[in-house]
Amino acid sequence: MGQWYRHPITVKENAVKKFMFLSLGFEKPTPEIMGAWQAWFESIGDRILEQGGLWKGGREITPEATKDLPLGADSITGYLIFRAESLDEATKLAKACPIVISNRVYEVMQK
């Protein structure tokens, strides 16, 4: 069998880190907030690596049991993987998001 191989990391890849926003819950935004949200996405478009929404319930899996989870206020409803230079910069980007201002707080995590 062949050995797993990853290409060498370039200087640029070392300088810019990957982060993930996790959005929790959802409230339908007003048309104004929706327009501002679209503009925010366009403003960070070159940083976005992947994004998606999760709109169905999930399952909680533990050693003891598996149970269905409904979609609720504490559910993860979306994610955005993006580039930023630091956790501080990622936090600043999240704070500028109109959905955060009008709705819920994102969780920001660094890879």
Long-range contacts (C-beta under 8 A, 24 or more apart in sequence): 15-85, 16-83, 16-84, 16-85, 17-83, 17-84, 17-85, 17-86, 17-110, 17-111, 18-49, 18-81, 18-82, 18-83, 18-110, 18-111, 19-81, 19-82, 19-83, 19-84, 19-87, 19-90, 19-108, 19-109, 19-110, 19-111, 20-79, 20-80, 20-81, 20-82, 20-108, 20-109, 20-111, 21-78, 21-79, 21-80, 21-82, 21-90, 21-94, 21-97, 21-106, 21-107, 21-108, 22-76, 22-78, 22-79, 22-106, 22-107, 22-109, 23-76, 23-77, 23-78, 23-79, 23-80, 23-99, 23-104, 23-106, 24-73, 24-74, 24-75, 24-76, 24-77, 24-104, 24-105, 24-106, 24-107, 25-72, 25-73, 25-74, 25-75, 25-77, 25-103, 25-104, 26-77, 26-78, 26-103, 26-104, 27-102, 27-103, 27-104, 29-98, 29-99, 29-102, 29-103, 30-102, 33-98, 33-99, 33-101, 33-102, 33-103, 36-98, 37-97, 37-98, 37-99, 40-96, 40-97, 40-98, 44-82, 44-93, 47-82, 47-83, 47-84, 47-93, 48-80, 48-81, 48-82, 49-81, 49-82, 49-83, 50-79, 50-80, 50-81, 51-78, 51-79, 51-80, 51-81, 52-78, 52-79, 53-77, 53-78, 54-78, 54-79
